[in-house]
């Protein structure tokens, strides 16, 4: 039996009106775009100079446009061009570009982003991420909302450390800020097509965008589209299927209205959907003693399982599928008057996730389907007032409101072999379904100011006060199947659960320019990750009190330097950091009766992370660019006494372990991302471009119990590109041949952690792929 859910809300409500209107409006503008005359080339010499200098990066980390080298915050940036040239589109691909970052992916719901070791907490629908994710100034309530094809991107920036002052939701680890390309009054457009191979699997992608004026210099529009299709690269040896295929598409539209120099209105709408045979996990390790216990239990139940050290084979017997529909819209209004800039950002987003999962990853019908359907909606409103730059004090003040509602369903469907495999015959052909209603109301006021003490010395201070209320209700239906299954899954109704918190956060920093090209800075900051209510049926011996989770609280110290050398041929930034987190949210074991313990999502104690980060970019020769992003991160549990035991301890009878002093899960100590790119004119109007980039990370624990059988070995991924580009009249073109994971490194990108009987499962990374991309610039 396949579990189905009726979509109670028409997914088409996410297709913003702006997208449809732009599609019609830009048809009329198309002729203008195709026939518009190119602007006079005023920058030929400047373009040549840029090939011998490091690019100047403008960021809005402090809610105003600034050169990133003047901002006393550790920031890593990735331009839209560099992102496009990499040929990568997924959130987890950022691991190969950003220092101190580990994006783990099992499916969009179980996506986590960790910075400096903080963030790979349990994927729980009632808890925020330690790293806040924003797209076009809109906070995403779930990291999985960003797990779509990231196309038509203008810039990706990562702010490291607690960001509790200027950004909408407090975070303990950082902010990932993604900006899409804005509409342009200069006609432009592009279309590209890619094709490639993943072993025996095929890959296809088409992306396009078009932008230009609709009404003189007052109204401009932009639409962009992406479609990706990829065959599965996992072989299901049970029935010959290929799993973990992808079928995704997305569209985005924008209207930009500028009736005067003082007013700018940006209306953005987007919609994306995915229907993929994903996301199957592979057996990463069968566990202690060569997996003797795990293999014997599978065999006794009449099944089989495959262990493939290359992570390319699975053994499942039921449907594996994932559907995601999401979209929304935002309205940003920027108004300048007197010496002030007023900004309003109003936004709505919806996210729907429907998984169908083989719940046991073996070849018999034991757990036929297990997972969680999520129906998530959110509204947000931000209002900011900023002083004009150039005065003795620059300041920003504002108000922020965020509302989120979730109507979720958690289910488990057991087959006829459940009893034989799990040791409980009462589960045979059973079915359990629970409903979860979650709501969040968050209000905050904030302000930050910078006093320019001298032309070179700045002092900055900021504060935010946040009030947050969360409510939840959990209802479990009467289980069906074996009449005795009700004793295992009794009907339950928690009633309405309510929790509220008020938390301040703050920042003080000092920066000094030793020269025009050397900035030193230090800062102290605090941030918090909101608490919540774990939306599950609690252990009866613990009651509903065990469902409440306190906020995480972080304190951070930074010391850094940003430098530019040799007429901008070399840019070198480095910083030291030290962060302490209290009440870190993770799994604890709580005693219910003497000698009997139950797992509870709670606050474990303290976590500490400290280390250094370096980012360097050099242009030693015209057209040659070298870069390196590297970090060392020592993330450890300072206090974690009642932790779950790893398989090697649990199978010997030990229940509770002390992980104090152990590394934090999902936190490699070393990350290094070097790259080299070269561009050279070869004559006849043609330009040759090549690039190599390598992403390496040291070993780390892949499951929260820190089992040696779930330790992820160090690995590196090598990507290569070579292409040629040119112009034909007013059209630019580019043909690039590429290879991802050129050395065919076997690796994993996250997963489910501990399985049954000491086994561990993980989600595999993609094998070597190669192909070509052809791109046309319409103007």
DOGUVEX-771593 format. One line per 3 residues: number of its first residue (from 0); their letters; for each residue z, x, y of C-alpha. Coordinates in Angstrom, 3 decimals, padded with zeros to 6 digits. Layout:
# residues N
NUM) A) Z/X/Y | ...
END
This chain:
# residues 779
0) XXX) 000.000/000.000/000.000 | -000.907/001.340/003.434 | 001.480/000.630/006.276
3) XXX) -000.271/-000.884/009.265 | 000.876/-001.680/012.774 | -000.649/-004.134/015.190
6) XXX) -001.175/-002.631/018.605 | 000.684/-005.133/020.730 | -000.802/-003.793/023.899
9) XXX) -004.508/-003.567/024.487 | -005.331/000.129/024.602 | -008.008/-000.604/027.171
12) XXX) -005.285/-001.129/029.777 | -005.214/002.649/030.015 | -008.822/002.891/031.142
15) XXX) -008.171/003.145/034.850 | -010.263/001.103/037.212 | -011.138/004.307/039.053
18) XXX) -012.970/005.732/036.018 | -015.222/002.690/035.699 | -015.962/002.469/039.397
21) XXX) -016.769/006.172/039.582 | -019.238/005.863/036.726 | -021.257/003.363/038.775
24) XXX) -020.755/005.005/042.152 | -021.812/008.432/040.956 | -025.021/007.111/039.439
27) XXX) -026.130/006.354/042.959 | -024.879/009.732/044.124 | -026.665/011.500/041.265
30) XXX) -029.959/011.726/043.081 | -028.154/013.247/046.056 | -026.433/015.772/043.815
33) XXX) -029.573/016.794/041.973 | -031.624/017.168/045.137 | -028.979/018.506/047.556
36) XXX) -029.835/021.824/049.097 | -027.575/024.720/048.169 | -025.300/026.022/050.883
39) XXX) -026.396/029.254/052.536 | -025.031/032.250/050.693 | -022.521/033.703/053.130
42) XXX) -020.555/035.661/050.621 | -022.890/037.964/048.718 | -020.993/041.042/049.831
45) XXX) -017.656/039.274/049.404 | -018.612/038.310/045.843 | -019.389/041.931/045.085
48) XXX) -016.063/042.999/046.579 | -014.245/040.460/044.416 | -015.636/042.193/041.330
51) XXX) -013.638/045.293/042.301 | -010.411/043.491/043.236 | -007.793/041.387/041.501
54) XXX) -008.298/037.733/042.346 | -005.873/036.157/044.821 | -004.085/033.250/043.109
57) XXX) -002.871/030.295/045.170 | -000.033/028.248/043.660 | 002.110/025.305/044.766
60) XXX) 005.269/026.357/042.935 | 007.359/025.575/046.043 | 005.408/022.394/046.860
63) XXX) 003.204/024.171/049.410 | 000.125/026.348/048.951 | 001.070/030.049/048.781
66) XXX) -000.235/033.328/047.432 | 001.495/033.729/044.060 | 002.418/037.298/045.019
69) XXX) 004.530/035.931/047.901 | 006.545/033.508/045.743 | 009.872/034.945/044.459
72) XXX) 009.599/033.191/041.097 | 008.250/034.575/037.797 | 004.936/032.733/037.475
75) XXX) 002.101/033.171/034.997 | -001.214/031.618/035.998 | -004.458/030.920/034.190
78) XXX) -007.487/029.876/036.208 | -009.724/027.063/035.088 | -012.621/029.492/034.774
81) XXX) -010.650/031.816/032.501 | -009.520/028.825/030.436 | -013.114/027.613/030.091
84) XXX) -014.376/031.088/029.235 | -011.774/031.410/026.470 | -013.397/028.499/024.645
87) XXX) -009.957/027.026/023.946 | -008.862/023.496/024.799 | -005.553/022.799/022.994
90) XXX) -001.987/023.030/024.244 | -000.977/025.378/021.419 | -003.740/027.782/022.484
93) XXX) -001.599/028.661/025.514 | 000.419/030.865/023.142 | -002.448/033.334/023.475
96) XXX) -002.290/033.493/027.278 | 001.267/033.033/028.582 | 004.210/035.430/028.184
99) XXX) 007.543/034.312/026.671 | 005.901/031.122/025.385 | 005.854/029.514/021.946
102) XXX) 004.115/026.152/021.578 | 004.794/024.689/018.131 | 002.630/021.908/016.754
105) XXX) 002.956/019.688/013.699 | 001.463/016.577/015.313 | 001.454/015.267/018.891
108) XXX) 004.882/013.661/018.463 | 006.329/016.829/016.935 | 005.117/019.179/019.637
111) XXX) 007.574/021.519/021.308 | 007.185/024.082/024.077 | 009.653/026.940/024.240
114) XXX) 009.935/029.496/027.031 | 012.205/032.502/026.526 | 013.351/030.968/023.240
117) XXX) 014.500/027.650/024.713 | 012.692/024.458/023.798 | 012.106/024.286/020.059
120) XXX) 014.881/021.721/019.665 | 014.450/018.822/017.240 | 011.537/016.559/018.201
123) XXX) 013.461/013.448/019.211 | 011.974/010.521/021.103 | 015.164/010.042/023.114
126) XXX) 015.382/013.622/024.426 | 013.336/015.473/027.020 | 011.744/018.863/026.536
129) XXX) 013.465/022.018/027.775 | 010.118/022.826/029.421 | 008.847/020.164/031.798
132) XXX) 005.102/019.448/031.597 | 003.206/018.176/034.650 | -000.442/017.198/035.043
135) XXX) -001.584/016.759/038.649 | 002.035/016.560/039.847 | 002.934/013.868/037.297
138) XXX) 005.787/014.567/034.868 | 005.010/013.778/031.217 | 007.931/012.203/029.382
141) XXX) 006.774/013.623/026.038 | 005.242/017.110/025.492 | 002.784/015.452/023.103
144) XXX) 001.185/013.665/026.056 | -000.376/017.026/026.923 | -001.598/017.476/023.353
147) XXX) -005.129/016.445/024.180 | -008.230/018.443/025.027 | -007.428/020.189/028.318
150) XXX) -010.834/020.047/030.014 | -012.051/020.241/033.616 | -008.970/022.305/034.466
153) XXX) -008.495/023.932/037.856 | -005.341/025.958/037.097 | -002.512/026.265/034.566
156) XXX) 000.716/027.838/035.769 | 004.014/028.506/034.027 | 007.219/028.746/036.058
159) XXX) 009.876/030.448/033.966 | 013.597/029.765/034.156 | 015.484/026.551/035.062
162) XXX) 013.521/024.400/037.519 | 016.049/021.900/038.775 | 015.356/021.836/042.505
165) XXX) 011.795/020.911/043.424 | 010.410/019.339/040.238 | 010.966/015.742/039.224
168) XXX) 012.941/016.226/036.013 | 015.540/018.935/035.527 | 014.640/021.545/032.913
171) XXX) 016.525/024.457/031.374 | 013.603/026.718/030.435 | 010.701/026.225/032.829
174) XXX) 007.789/024.121/034.037 | 004.215/024.045/032.736 | 002.068/022.824/035.626
177) XXX) -001.538/021.782/034.852 | -003.963/020.922/037.656 | -007.369/019.351/037.107
180) XXX) -010.388/020.120/039.267 | -010.440/017.965/042.409 | -013.369/015.960/043.671
183) XXX) -015.646/017.945/045.956 | -017.736/017.106/049.007 | -020.098/019.882/047.925
186) XXX) -022.352/018.471/045.171 | -021.707/020.147/041.833 | -021.933/019.443/038.148
189) XXX) -022.049/021.050/034.735 | -022.736/020.249/031.126 | -022.006/022.370/028.082
192) XXX) -022.421/022.099/024.338 | -020.733/024.177/021.645 | -021.349/024.458/017.925
195) XXX) -019.618/026.617/015.365 | -018.224/027.095/011.887 | -014.687/027.266/010.462
198) XXX) -015.395/028.752/007.049 | -017.271/025.872/005.415 | -016.301/023.456/008.196
201) XXX) -018.372/022.608/011.268 | -017.309/022.320/014.890 | -019.037/020.523/017.765
204) XXX) -018.004/019.924/021.342 | -019.684/018.499/024.445 | -018.139/018.635/027.926
207) XXX) -019.548/017.574/031.264 | -018.521/016.941/034.846 | -020.183/015.815/038.042
210) XXX) -018.806/015.634/041.579 | -020.057/015.052/045.074 | -019.860/012.968/048.242
213) XXX) -020.118/009.190/048.031 | -019.719/008.343/051.733 | -020.545/011.202/054.100
216) XXX) -017.472/013.427/054.510 | -014.904/010.691/053.839 | -015.212/009.725/050.165
219) XXX) -015.980/011.984/047.223 | -015.867/011.359/043.517 | -015.633/013.228/040.251
222) XXX) -015.988/012.255/036.609 | -015.529/014.491/033.571 | -015.952/013.918/029.850
225) XXX) -015.125/015.791/026.657 | -015.921/015.072/023.004 | -014.734/017.272/020.119
228) XXX) -015.492/016.940/016.423 | -014.310/019.415/013.801 | -014.364/019.201/010.023
231) XXX) -011.129/019.777/008.174 | -010.239/023.311/007.145 | -007.556/022.428/004.557
234) XXX) -008.716/021.862/000.974 | -006.881/019.086/-000.822 | -007.101/020.271/-004.422
237) XXX) -005.994/016.837/-005.664 | -009.183/014.985/-004.776 | -011.431/017.447/-002.935
240) XXX) -010.828/016.123/000.577 | -010.934/018.339/003.656 | -007.929/017.650/005.858
243) XXX) -006.817/018.489/009.391 | -010.161/017.515/010.835 | -010.380/016.466/014.475
246) XXX) -012.185/013.663/016.286 | -011.165/013.514/019.953 | -012.640/012.374/023.215
249) XXX) -011.421/012.057/026.778 | -012.618/011.052/030.200 | -011.253/011.488/033.671
252) XXX) -012.297/010.137/037.048 | -011.215/010.743/040.619 | -011.823/009.350/044.081
255) XXX) -010.956/011.559/047.054 | -010.651/009.797/050.414 | -010.285/011.806/053.634
258) XXX) -010.730/009.486/056.626 | -009.239/012.102/058.955 | -007.976/015.668/058.964
261) XXX) -004.399/014.422/058.664 | -004.824/012.040/055.707 | -005.947/012.730/052.141
264) XXX) -005.801/010.209/049.305 | -006.452/011.222/045.693 | -006.831/008.501/043.035
267) XXX) -007.050/009.821/039.457 | -007.529/007.917/036.219 | -007.886/009.196/032.664
270) XXX) -008.117/007.983/029.102 | -008.255/009.839/025.792 | -008.142/008.951/022.136
273) XXX) -007.981/010.721/018.799 | -008.583/009.494/015.273 | -008.214/012.472/012.937
276) XXX) -007.356/013.137/009.309 | -004.421/015.174/010.487 | -001.746/016.531/010.230
279) XXX) -001.087/017.874/006.745 | 001.451/020.648/006.305 | 001.147/023.444/003.768
282) XXX) 003.751/024.861/001.423 | 004.939/027.902/003.323 | 007.562/028.960/000.765
285) XXX) 008.737/027.308/-002.476 | 012.234/028.688/-001.847 | 014.783/030.819/-003.733
288) XXX) 014.139/032.311/-007.158 | 010.407/031.984/-006.715 | 010.821/028.276/-006.100
291) XXX) 012.143/027.686/-009.633 | 014.122/024.578/-008.682 | 011.366/023.103/-006.500
294) XXX) 008.607/023.658/-009.074 | 010.745/022.263/-011.902 | 011.501/019.065/-009.974
297) XXX) 007.811/018.547/-009.164 | 006.805/019.134/-012.779 | 009.543/016.863/-014.129
300) XXX) 008.190/014.063/-011.942 | 004.708/014.584/-013.396 | 003.144/016.180/-010.315
303) XXX) 001.870/019.525/-009.155 | 001.871/021.479/-005.908 | -000.153/024.455/-004.728
306) XXX) 001.114/027.533/-002.920 | -001.633/029.343/-001.007 | -000.640/032.495/000.923
309) XXX) -003.630/031.898/003.223 | -002.333/028.382/004.067 | -005.685/026.729/003.313
312) XXX) -004.803/024.486/000.336 | -002.627/021.392/-000.044 | -001.809/018.905/-002.786
315) XXX) -001.366/015.349/-001.559 | -002.389/012.034/-003.031 | -002.303/009.486/-000.212
318) XXX) -003.954/008.934/003.151 | -003.411/011.455/005.935 | -004.389/010.189/009.373
321) XXX) -003.298/010.208/012.989 | -004.336/007.945/015.852 | -003.480/008.615/019.478
324) XXX) -004.440/006.588/022.514 | -003.193/007.510/025.926 | -004.088/007.289/029.557
327) XXX) -002.918/006.435/033.002 | -003.481/006.806/036.681 | -001.950/008.424/039.726
330) XXX) -002.243/007.916/043.450 | -001.387/010.886/045.650 | -001.263/010.459/049.413
333) XXX) -000.870/013.463/051.725 | -000.290/012.742/055.396 | 000.288/015.315/058.144
336) XXX) 001.908/014.334/061.423 | 003.516/016.434/064.157 | 004.948/019.436/062.295
339) XXX) 005.503/017.667/058.976 | 003.636/016.953/055.738 | 004.450/013.768/053.837
342) XXX) 003.428/013.439/050.181 | 003.684/010.422/047.911 | 002.790/010.522/044.201
345) XXX) 002.777/007.204/042.306 | 001.878/007.314/038.616 | 001.759/005.387/035.361
348) XXX) 001.132/006.703/031.860 | 000.966/005.154/028.415 | 001.031/006.953/025.074
351) XXX) 000.556/005.419/021.629 | 000.898/007.377/018.392 | 000.172/005.954/014.920
354) XXX) 000.585/008.382/011.997 | -000.069/007.841/008.320 | 001.561/010.693/006.403
357) XXX) 001.867/011.719/002.807 | 005.623/012.138/002.904 | 006.138/014.499/-000.038
360) XXX) 003.096/016.874/000.062 | 002.785/016.789/-003.737 | 000.235/015.154/-006.032
363) XXX) 002.228/012.110/-007.155 | 003.125/008.857/-005.342 | 006.735/009.626/-004.518
366) XXX) 006.876/009.236/-000.714 | 003.583/007.490/000.035 | 003.971/007.160/003.801
369) XXX) 006.698/008.248/006.188 | 006.643/008.634/009.919 | 007.198/007.057/013.298
372) XXX) 004.929/004.877/015.398 | 005.534/005.402/019.134 | 004.571/003.043/021.957
375) XXX) 005.571/004.807/025.185 | 005.092/003.766/028.808 | 006.329/005.478/031.942
378) XXX) 006.250/004.973/035.709 | 007.188/007.534/038.346 | 007.378/007.771/042.112
381) XXX) 007.914/010.913/044.144 | 008.226/011.156/047.926 | 008.341/014.568/049.654
384) XXX) 008.618/015.624/053.273 | 007.868/019.250/054.120 | 008.021/021.198/057.323
387) XXX) 004.961/022.991/058.607 | 004.725/026.620/057.553 | 005.220/029.387/060.088
390) XXX) 008.570/028.458/061.584 | 011.882/030.293/061.152 | 012.816/027.860/058.352
393) XXX) 010.487/026.217/055.815 | 011.967/023.239/054.014 | 011.114/020.434/051.594
396) XXX) 013.208/017.307/050.946 | 012.434/014.366/048.729 | 013.298/011.504/046.409
399) XXX) 012.175/010.980/042.817 | 012.277/008.023/040.405 | 011.252/007.961/036.749
402) XXX) 011.276/005.041/034.308 | 010.331/005.254/030.652 | 010.339/002.625/027.943
405) XXX) 009.607/003.127/024.248 | 009.138/000.539/021.530 | 009.026/002.561/018.315
408) XXX) 009.020/001.927/014.574 | 010.319/004.324/011.923 | 009.238/003.725/008.338
411) XXX) 009.420/005.122/004.814 | 007.320/003.793/001.921 | 008.146/004.995/-001.597
414) XXX) 005.904/004.955/-004.648 | 006.566/004.500/-008.374 | 007.414/008.200/-008.844
417) XXX) 010.042/008.355/-006.087 | 012.972/008.118/-008.481 | 011.647/010.830/-010.781
420) XXX) 011.099/013.250/-007.887 | 014.052/012.424/-005.637 | 016.534/011.583/-008.370
423) XXX) 017.187/008.007/-007.211 | 015.379/005.387/-009.288 | 016.438/002.704/-006.821
426) XXX) 013.812/004.075/-004.413 | 010.859/003.255/-006.671 | 008.316/001.124/-004.738
429) XXX) 010.832/000.643/-001.942 | 010.113/000.218/001.753 | 012.355/000.679/004.788
432) XXX) 011.499/-000.130/008.409 | 013.579/000.391/011.551 | 012.853/-000.583/015.159
435) XXX) 013.900/001.493/018.152 | 014.017/000.376/021.767 | 014.621/003.224/024.237
438) XXX) 014.784/003.074/028.034 | 015.375/005.710/030.699 | 016.069/005.286/034.418
441) XXX) 016.267/008.520/036.417 | 016.910/008.862/040.158 | 017.226/012.066/042.147
444) XXX) 017.287/013.466/045.648 | 016.433/017.080/046.378 | 015.978/019.627/049.094
447) XXX) 015.090/023.303/049.383 | 014.765/025.553/052.383 | 013.712/029.134/053.076
450) XXX) 015.108/031.017/056.064 | 012.828/033.811/057.243 | 015.602/036.112/058.418
453) XXX) 013.035/038.738/059.430 | 009.328/039.192/058.880 | 010.180/040.758/055.507
456) XXX) 013.509/039.234/054.425 | 013.843/035.625/053.149 | 016.806/033.602/051.908
459) XXX) 016.211/030.404/049.910 | 018.615/027.677/048.832 | 018.019/024.369/047.093
462) XXX) 019.908/021.526/045.481 | 019.101/018.400/043.479 | 021.376/015.540/042.475
465) XXX) 020.222/013.471/039.494 | 021.570/010.204/038.152 | 020.230/009.102/034.793
468) XXX) 020.891/006.083/032.625 | 019.641/005.637/029.070 | 019.868/002.618/026.814
471) XXX) 018.910/002.249/023.171 | 018.992/-000.254/020.351 | 018.299/000.427/016.672
474) XXX) 017.567/-002.357/014.203 | 016.838/-001.726/010.537 | 015.272/-004.560/008.553
477) XXX) 016.344/-005.497/005.058 | 014.700/-002.964/002.742 | 012.264/-004.329/000.180
480) XXX) 011.355/-003.260/-003.339 | 014.097/-002.705/-005.907 | 016.836/-005.336/-005.333
483) XXX) 019.439/-002.560/-005.271 | 017.690/-000.622/-002.504 | 019.720/-002.517/000.067
486) XXX) 022.665/-000.295/-000.801 | 020.631/002.747/000.229 | 019.057/001.182/003.351
489) XXX) 021.372/-001.649/004.439 | 020.301/-003.880/007.298 | 021.705/-002.689/010.611
492) XXX) 021.844/-003.601/014.296 | 023.450/-001.154/016.716 | 023.494/-003.574/019.618
495) XXX) 022.681/-002.170/023.049 | 023.934/001.396/023.520 | 024.320/002.738/027.039
498) XXX) 025.005/006.156/028.543 | 024.726/007.502/032.086 | 025.177/010.951/033.619
501) XXX) 025.174/012.521/037.065 | 024.231/016.182/037.279 | 023.687/018.561/040.199
504) XXX) 021.419/021.584/039.993 | 020.785/024.344/042.467 | 019.090/027.581/043.457
507) XXX) 019.843/030.534/045.718 | 017.471/033.466/046.019 | 016.721/036.425/048.236
510) XXX) 013.444/038.306/048.607 | 012.419/041.354/050.603 | 008.985/042.865/051.248
513) XXX) 009.320/046.628/050.991 | 005.689/046.809/052.153 | 002.952/044.227/052.632
516) XXX) 002.112/044.679/048.938 | 005.561/045.051/047.329 | 007.986/042.118/047.020
519) XXX) 011.414/042.392/045.361 | 013.520/039.319/044.667 | 016.634/038.049/042.930
522) XXX) 017.862/034.554/042.217 | 020.642/032.489/040.687 | 019.838/028.982/039.523
525) XXX) 021.156/026.152/037.416 | 019.358/023.360/035.605 | 020.007/020.675/033.048
528) XXX) 018.196/018.879/030.262 | 019.253/015.249/030.077 | 021.349/013.946/027.230
531) XXX) 020.600/010.772/025.368 | 021.121/008.535/022.364 | 019.718/009.510/018.965
534) XXX) 017.777/006.376/017.893 | 018.653/006.352/014.198 | 020.943/004.391/011.913
537) XXX) 024.205/006.395/011.950 | 026.344/007.385/009.020 | 028.796/004.452/008.606
540) XXX) 031.708/006.875/008.449 | 030.820/008.281/011.881 | 029.752/005.126/013.727
543) XXX) 027.612/004.798/016.821 | 029.672/007.402/018.676 | 027.830/010.077/016.690
546) XXX) 024.542/009.020/018.315 | 025.459/010.116/021.848 | 024.288/013.545/023.018
549) XXX) 025.503/015.394/026.099 | 023.113/017.148/028.528 | 022.216/020.817/028.158
552) XXX) 023.361/022.918/031.109 | 021.691/026.233/031.978 | 022.610/029.044/034.360
555) XXX) 020.042/031.720/035.074 | 019.809/035.069/036.875 | 016.513/036.767/037.769
558) XXX) 015.626/040.165/039.228 | 011.947/040.878/039.798 | 009.241/042.728/041.649
561) XXX) 005.643/041.773/042.528 | 003.276/044.537/043.565 | -000.360/045.106/044.500
564) XXX) -001.895/048.583/044.576 | -005.081/050.510/045.427 | -006.725/047.941/047.675
567) XXX) -005.994/045.128/045.189 | -007.447/046.973/042.222 | -004.098/046.766/040.403
570) XXX) -001.521/044.007/040.331 | 001.755/044.657/038.517 | 004.655/042.207/038.272
573) XXX) 007.869/042.568/036.289 | 011.199/040.790/036.052 | 014.510/040.750/034.195
576) XXX) 016.185/037.485/033.212 | 019.508/036.330/031.780 | 020.065/032.664/030.884
579) XXX) 023.124/030.992/029.371 | 022.906/027.435/028.053 | 025.954/025.332/027.248
582) XXX) 025.896/022.252/025.010 | 022.565/023.236/023.489 | 021.067/020.243/021.658
585) XXX) 020.574/020.877/017.933 | 021.762/019.734/014.500 | 025.427/019.930/013.505
588) XXX) 027.216/019.162/010.242 | 030.146/016.805/010.709 | 032.669/016.094/007.950
591) XXX) 032.844/012.416/006.959 | 035.267/012.685/004.030 | 036.917/015.771/002.517
594) XXX) 034.130/018.053/001.307 | 031.352/015.680/002.436 | 029.282/016.425/005.539
597) XXX) 026.582/014.562/007.442 | 023.887/015.997/009.723 | 024.155/014.851/013.346
600) XXX) 021.980/015.666/016.341 | 024.557/016.846/018.848 | 025.573/019.721/021.140
603) XXX) 026.171/022.903/019.171 | 027.768/025.172/021.754 | 026.163/028.083/023.585
606) XXX) 022.807/029.831/023.536 | 021.958/033.006/025.428 | 018.542/034.421/026.178
609) XXX) 017.864/037.641/028.046 | 014.985/040.073/028.356 | 012.094/041.209/030.505
612) XXX) 008.530/040.192/031.289 | 005.550/042.174/032.570 | 002.175/040.961/033.823
615) XXX) -000.507/043.447/034.847 | -004.119/043.053/035.933 | -006.437/045.911/036.858
618) XXX) -010.045/046.242/038.013 | -010.725/049.972/037.584 | -014.524/049.612/037.824
621) XXX) -016.849/047.030/039.225 | -017.057/044.162/036.752 | -014.359/045.562/034.426
624) XXX) -011.062/043.677/034.212 | -008.002/044.636/032.146 | -004.902/042.495/031.787
627) XXX) -001.639/042.406/029.881 | 001.093/039.773/029.631 | 004.064/041.003/027.612
630) XXX) 007.690/040.029/027.161 | 010.847/040.941/025.293 | 013.228/038.068/024.629
633) XXX) 016.589/038.239/022.880 | 017.504/034.574/022.275 | 020.661/034.092/020.191
636) XXX) 023.172/031.416/019.287 | 026.405/032.434/021.038 | 028.279/029.655/019.288
639) XXX) 026.892/027.707/016.304 | 029.602/027.317/013.674 | 028.837/024.061/011.867
642) XXX) 025.162/024.707/011.204 | 023.035/023.519/008.269 | 022.777/026.131/005.541
645) XXX) 019.471/027.739/004.587 | 018.099/027.134/001.113 | 019.450/030.416/-000.253
648) XXX) 022.990/029.287/000.613 | 022.704/025.528/000.114 | 021.415/025.836/-003.453
651) XXX) 024.453/027.901/-004.366 | 026.750/025.100/-003.253 | 027.503/026.137/000.333
654) XXX) 027.201/023.246/002.765 | 028.243/024.505/006.208 | 027.117/027.836/007.656
657) XXX) 027.942/029.811/010.785 | 024.813/030.904/012.645 | 026.686/032.396/015.603
660) XXX) 024.935/035.610/016.635 | 021.691/034.616/014.850 | 018.298/034.368/016.608
663) XXX) 017.286/030.975/017.974 | 014.638/029.173/015.922 | 011.048/029.619/017.092
666) XXX) 011.835/032.586/019.358 | 009.842/035.793/018.712 | 011.490/038.799/020.355
669) XXX) 008.200/040.399/021.360 | 005.011/038.810/022.725 | 001.998/040.793/023.943
672) XXX) -001.336/039.391/025.127 | -003.756/042.178/026.195 | -007.360/041.458/027.170
675) XXX) -010.439/043.197/028.517 | -013.515/041.663/030.133 | -016.692/043.264/031.449
678) XXX) -019.553/041.808/033.464 | -022.713/043.727/034.396 | -026.107/042.900/035.858
681) XXX) -028.825/043.927/033.405 | -031.839/043.160/035.559 | -034.350/040.326/035.917
684) XXX) -031.569/038.157/037.391 | -029.518/038.307/034.186 | -025.846/039.194/033.805
687) XXX) -024.219/040.360/030.577 | -020.554/039.462/030.040 | -018.228/040.410/027.200
690) XXX) -014.526/039.930/026.513 | -011.882/040.750/023.932 | -008.385/039.338/023.915
693) XXX) -005.566/039.820/021.451 | -002.410/037.715/021.109 | 000.436/039.260/019.129
696) XXX) 003.981/038.096/018.481 | 006.786/039.514/016.383 | 008.430/037.668/013.496
699) XXX) 010.731/034.692/014.085 | 012.487/031.941/012.167 | 010.373/028.834/011.624
702) XXX) 013.135/026.450/010.472 | 016.405/025.683/012.305 | 018.571/026.847/009.392
705) XXX) 017.219/030.435/009.781 | 016.310/030.772/006.124 | 014.697/034.028/005.080
708) XXX) 012.176/031.848/003.230 | 011.129/030.225/006.512 | 010.738/033.428/008.490
711) XXX) 007.320/033.664/010.138 | 005.889/037.160/009.815 | 004.514/038.941/012.876
714) XXX) 000.844/038.240/013.462 | -001.947/038.816/015.961 | -005.101/036.878/016.795
717) XXX) -008.244/038.629/018.022 | -010.878/036.661/019.955 | -014.242/037.998/021.115
720) XXX) -017.077/036.767/023.336 | -020.457/038.088/024.431 | -023.008/036.253/026.511
723) XXX) -025.709/036.322/029.104 | -026.126/034.205/032.221 | -028.679/033.675/034.950
726) XXX) -030.165/031.286/037.485 | -033.327/029.207/037.458 | -034.008/027.940/040.954
729) XXX) -030.888/025.897/041.782 | -029.562/025.750/038.247 | -027.245/028.277/036.633
732) XXX) -027.110/028.763/032.877 | -024.964/030.655/030.403 | -025.235/031.309/026.677
735) XXX) -022.132/032.739/025.015 | -021.506/033.688/021.390 | -017.848/033.658/020.424
738) XXX) -015.437/034.231/017.575 | -011.853/032.972/017.411 | -009.347/034.637/015.078
741) XXX) -012.013/037.237/014.351 | -009.862/039.051/011.744 | -009.189/035.772/009.894
744) XXX) -005.422/036.126/010.239 | -003.433/033.614/008.161 | -000.715/032.123/010.369
747) XXX) 001.197/028.930/011.114 | 001.842/027.157/014.402 | 004.892/025.048/013.527
750) XXX) 005.740/022.314/011.097 | 008.309/020.261/009.310 | 010.764/022.966/008.299
753) XXX) 012.917/022.364/005.250 | 011.440/020.247/002.453 | 013.008/019.217/-000.855
756) XXX) 014.847/021.522/-003.274 | 014.797/024.636/-001.100 | 011.102/024.478/-000.162
759) XXX) 009.686/024.963/003.343 | 006.513/023.474/004.811 | 004.638/024.528/007.948
762) XXX) 001.515/023.515/009.880 | -001.310/026.073/009.485 | -003.303/027.720/012.239
765) XXX) -007.082/027.673/012.218 | -009.016/030.258/010.187 | -011.736/032.444/011.630
768) XXX) -014.349/030.474/013.550 | -017.531/031.506/015.266 | -020.260/029.809/017.219
771) XXX) -022.099/029.518/020.517 | -021.722/027.646/023.790 | -024.554/026.796/026.168
774) XXX) -023.630/025.764/029.700 | -025.735/024.464/032.578 | -024.568/024.315/036.176
777) XX) -026.502/021.491/037.762 | -026.326/023.028/041.212
END
